Amino acid sequence: MNNSIRFFSILIAAILIITVSLNYYTMKHLKTEILIDAPKEQVWNILIDLAGYANWNPFIVSSEGEAIVGQKLKNKLMNNGKATVFSPVVTKVVPFREFEWLGSGMLGMFKGRHYFILEDLGENQTKFIHGEHFSGLLSGLILQLIGDSTKQGFESMNSALKNQVEQLAKS
């Protein structure tokens, strides 16, 4: 075996070991929450109006498709000043309670199960839970790179949703 082949074999092995290590020892879940002063039905109606995202959502700035299980969406995300288009598949819709999609990239080496949960806290108050479970060989490495800015994006979406719903609730 010549030296260059040996070098590249060691390099590839080292990259795989580092990638797998990062995958096991880093965060694999982002979760955010916000209280919204409106009934869960009003929150739900804004959340699943995907075409309306362009009017209020600073994180998912556009979404095409419908909140129907099996439906493929086309979402445009603004994260850290960069636009990314991805096409997740809706995996769960429980009216007035849960909405979820699954996206993947890099030949399936990175997957994200994005979820929204609405909890009724009584008259005119809803807890909005927004998060994502990440999996795949590259999930640890990618989360090291984009985890903080993605969480900030979730939080900006949550705040914008709260403002949108509460303004409509007052009307």
C-alpha positions as CSV (number, residue, x, y, z in Angstrom):
1,M,0.0,0.0,0.0
2,N,1.6,3.3,-1.0
3,N,1.8,6.2,1.4
4,S,-0.9,8.4,-0.2
5,I,-3.5,5.6,-0.1
6,R,-2.6,4.9,3.6
7,F,-2.9,8.6,4.4
8,F,-6.3,8.9,2.8
9,S,-7.5,5.8,4.5
10,I,-6.4,7.1,7.9
11,L,-8.0,10.5,7.1
12,I,-11.3,9.0,6.2
13,A,-11.3,6.8,9.3
14,A,-10.5,9.8,11.5
15,I,-13.3,11.8,9.9
16,L,-15.8,9.0,10.5
17,I,-14.7,8.5,14.1
18,I,-15.0,12.3,14.8
19,T,-18.4,12.5,13.0
20,V,-19.8,9.5,14.9
21,S,-18.4,10.8,18.2
22,L,-20.0,14.2,17.7
23,N,-23.2,12.5,16.8
24,Y,-23.3,10.6,20.1
25,Y,-22.1,13.4,22.4
26,T,-24.1,16.4,21.2
27,M,-27.6,17.8,21.5
28,K,-30.1,16.0,19.3
29,H,-33.2,17.9,20.3
30,L,-34.3,21.5,20.3
31,K,-37.4,22.6,22.2
32,T,-38.9,26.0,22.8
33,E,-42.1,27.1,24.4
34,I,-44.2,30.3,24.7
35,L,-47.6,31.2,26.3
36,I,-50.1,32.7,23.9
37,D,-53.1,34.6,25.3
38,A,-55.7,33.1,22.9
39,P,-57.6,29.8,22.6
40,K,-55.8,26.9,21.0
41,E,-58.3,26.9,18.1
42,Q,-57.1,30.4,17.1
43,V,-53.4,29.4,17.5
44,W,-54.1,26.3,15.4
45,N,-55.8,28.1,12.6
46,I,-52.8,30.5,12.1
47,L,-50.3,27.6,12.5
48,I,-51.7,25.4,9.8
49,D,-52.4,28.3,7.4
50,L,-49.1,27.5,5.7
51,A,-49.6,30.0,2.8
52,G,-50.0,32.7,5.4
53,Y,-46.5,32.2,6.8
54,A,-45.2,34.8,4.4
55,N,-47.3,37.4,6.2
56,W,-45.9,36.9,9.7
57,N,-43.3,34.2,10.1
58,P,-39.6,35.4,10.2
59,F,-38.2,31.9,10.4
60,I,-40.2,29.8,7.9
61,V,-40.8,32.7,5.5
62,S,-42.9,30.7,3.0
63,S,-44.5,27.3,2.9
64,E,-46.4,25.6,0.1
65,G,-48.7,22.6,0.6
66,E,-51.3,21.7,3.2
67,A,-51.3,20.3,6.7
68,I,-52.4,16.8,5.6
69,V,-50.5,13.6,6.5
70,G,-48.4,12.4,3.6
71,Q,-48.4,15.9,1.9
72,K,-45.0,17.1,0.8
73,L,-44.3,20.7,1.7
74,K,-42.0,23.2,0.2
75,N,-40.6,25.4,3.0
76,K,-38.2,28.3,2.7
77,L,-36.3,28.9,5.9
78,M,-34.3,31.9,6.9
79,N,-31.6,30.9,9.4
80,N,-28.7,33.1,10.3
81,G,-29.3,35.3,7.3
82,K,-29.3,32.4,4.9
83,A,-32.2,31.1,2.9
84,T,-32.7,27.3,2.7
85,V,-35.4,25.5,0.8
86,F,-36.4,22.0,2.0
87,S,-39.3,19.7,1.3
88,P,-40.4,17.8,4.4
89,V,-43.4,15.4,4.5
90,V,-46.2,15.9,7.0
91,T,-46.2,13.0,9.4
92,K,-48.8,13.9,12.0
93,V,-51.8,16.2,12.2
94,V,-54.0,16.1,15.3
95,P,-56.4,19.0,15.0
96,F,-56.0,21.7,17.6
97,R,-53.2,19.7,19.2
98,E,-50.2,18.5,17.1
99,F,-48.6,19.2,13.7
100,E,-45.4,17.5,12.6
101,W,-43.2,17.0,9.6
102,L,-40.1,15.0,8.7
103,G,-37.3,16.5,6.6
104,S,-34.1,14.9,5.6
105,G,-30.9,15.9,3.8
106,M,-27.5,14.8,2.8
107,L,-28.6,11.4,1.5
108,G,-30.6,10.7,4.7
109,M,-27.5,11.3,6.9
110,F,-29.4,14.1,8.6
111,K,-33.1,14.0,9.5
112,G,-35.3,16.4,11.5
113,R,-38.7,15.6,12.9
114,H,-40.1,19.1,13.4
115,Y,-43.1,19.4,15.7
116,F,-45.6,21.9,17.1
117,I,-47.8,21.1,20.1
118,L,-50.6,23.1,21.5
119,E,-51.6,22.7,25.2
120,D,-54.8,24.2,26.4
121,L,-54.1,26.1,29.6
122,G,-57.7,27.2,30.2
123,E,-59.8,30.0,29.0
124,N,-57.9,32.0,26.4
125,Q,-54.4,30.7,27.0
126,T,-52.4,28.2,25.0
127,K,-48.9,26.8,25.6
128,F,-47.2,26.6,22.2
129,I,-44.3,24.0,22.2
130,H,-42.1,24.1,19.1
131,G,-39.2,21.8,18.6
132,E,-37.3,19.3,16.5
133,H,-35.7,15.9,17.1
134,F,-32.6,15.3,14.9
135,S,-31.2,12.0,13.8
136,G,-28.7,10.5,11.4
137,L,-25.0,10.1,11.2
138,L,-24.4,13.9,10.6
139,S,-26.9,15.2,13.1
140,G,-24.4,16.0,15.9
141,L,-22.0,17.8,13.5
142,I,-24.8,19.8,11.9
143,L,-26.3,20.7,15.2
144,Q,-22.9,22.0,16.4
145,L,-22.9,24.3,13.4
146,I,-26.5,25.5,13.3
147,G,-28.1,24.5,16.7
148,D,-28.0,28.0,18.4
149,S,-29.2,29.9,15.3
150,T,-32.0,27.3,14.7
151,K,-33.2,27.7,18.3
152,Q,-33.2,31.5,17.9
153,G,-35.2,31.0,14.7
154,F,-37.8,28.8,16.6
155,E,-38.0,31.5,19.3
156,S,-38.5,34.3,16.7
157,M,-41.3,32.2,15.0
158,N,-42.9,31.6,18.4
159,S,-42.9,35.3,19.3
160,A,-44.3,36.2,15.8
161,L,-47.0,33.6,16.1
162,K,-47.9,34.9,19.6
163,N,-48.2,38.5,18.2
164,Q,-50.2,37.4,15.1
165,V,-52.7,35.3,17.1
166,E,-53.1,37.8,20.0
167,Q,-53.7,40.7,17.6
168,L,-56.4,38.7,15.8
169,A,-57.9,37.6,19.1
170,K,-58.3,41.3,20.0
171,S,-60.1,42.1,16.8
